[in-house]
Amino acid sequence: MLLSTGMRIGELFSLPLKNYHETYVVGGSKTEAGRNRVIPIRPEGREHFAYFAEHATGPLLLSGYTGQKIYANYRNRDYYPLLDRLGIEKKSPHATRHTYTSRAVKEGMPPEILQKILGHADYSTTANVYTHIDIETLVKSVETNSVTNTLLTNE
């Protein structure tokens, strides 16, 4: 769910059920730009949100979740064991926000849209802190967007 929205763990755990709208949620925290923002849910994550909405037992989307609802407990009892089972290097749940951002940039999401989704007041935070571009993406970008490549092709 974090990978399909770029939400912070605390934002997900405190998301009111009434703010879930099938293809997006309205939520956020931390800054003025981050509060009450529309956060689209990537198609591959929608079934998970729908599952928890269907099983909610209280006012929060995750109210029906039987696991650890306290961030530190969730991280240690659910999240890190899941990473171990999947063979993924141990990183904090906040790393999913970086992964979401890097993936969105790699897929060509316009910067102003990504900034709004993440709730950053300034795009420099999105670009300089959250975006991690791999070598393959850098090379592909130069090959497909290069002025030199266009000039050579047209000669």
N, C-alpha and C positions, 0 to 999 in steps of 0.2 A: 504494500500500500504506500509505503514511503517512496519506493522507487518509481511508482506510477504517478506521483504528485509533486515530489520535491518538498513535501511538508517536513517541518521539524517534528521530532517524536512527541514533544509536549503539545503541539498543535493537533496532532492526530488523536492523542489520548484525551484531549479536552474538547473534541469536536462535537457540538450538539447534533443529535440525530436530525433535527428539523433543518439543519444546514446542508444535509446531503440531498443532492438532486440528480442522481443517476449518472450523469456525465461530468458533473463538477460538484465541488463543495464550496461553501463560503466560510472562510475561517482565517486563521492567522493570528500572529501575536508579535511581540517584541518591539516593533517600531510603528509609527503612524502609517507608513507605506505598507506595512505588513498586515495590519489589522483589517478584518472584514474584507478580504480580497477574494475574488473568484479564482479558484484553483481547479483547472480542468483535470480530469482523471484520464490517464492514458487508457486506451481500449483494453489492454491486457490486464489492467488493474480493476476494472469495473466490477467483475464478478466477485471480487473480494469485498469491496465496499457494499455491494448488494447483499452478500451473505451476512455481514455484520448488521446491516440495517434490518434485515429480516429477523435476526436473532437478538436484537436489542431488547433489554428488559428495563431500561430506564431512559433518562433524557439524553444520554451520550451515545454516539454511534457505537462505541466499543463497550457499552454497558453489559452486553451479554457475553463478552469475552471472559472465559474462565481462567485465563492466565494471570500473570502478574501485572497489575495496572499501575504500580509504582515504577517509575522509570528505571531506577537502579535495579530493582528486582527483575523487571522485564529483561533488561540488558543481560544480567548474569544468569538468569534461569531459563530464558527462552531464546534470546537473540544470539548470544555467543555459541550456545550448543547447536543452533541451527547452522551458523556459519561453519562450525566444525564438521557437521554432517555433510554439508555441501562442498567441503574442501576449500572454503574461501578464507583468505587471510583475515585475522581478527582485526576489525576496525569498529569504531563506535557507530551506533545507528545514524548519527549525524553525517557520516560518510555517504549515506545514501543520497543526501541532498547534493553533495558534490557530484556523485555519479549521475544523478538526474540532470544536473546542469551541463556537465560535459557531454552527455548523450544528446541533449537538446541542441547544443552548439554544433556538434558533429552532424546532426540531422538537418541543420540549416534553419533552426527556429530563429525568427527575427529577434535581435537583442532587446528591443523595447517590449516585446511580448514576454520574453523570458524574465526580464527584470520585474514586470508586473506580477507574473506567476509566483516568483520567489519572494516578492514583497520587499525588494531592495529600493531604497530611496535614490540610490545612485548606481548606474550601470557599472562603474569601476569596481564595486564590491562583487558583482556577478562575475565580471571578467577576470579580475585579479586574484580573487580569493577562491571562488567556487569552480572555475573552469580549468580543467586539466586536459590538455590536448595531447593525444598520442602522436608518434612519429608518422604512422600511416596516414592520419588525417592531415597533417602538415604537408606531406609530400603530395597527396591527392589534391589538396587545395591548390597547390602551385601548378600541378599538371593540368587541372581543369579550368583554372581561373587566370592563368598567366597571360599577360599582354604579349610577351615574347612568343608563347605558344600560338596565339592568334595570328601574329605577324608571320610566323614561319608557315603556318597552314595556308595563309592567303597568298603567299609568294609563288 
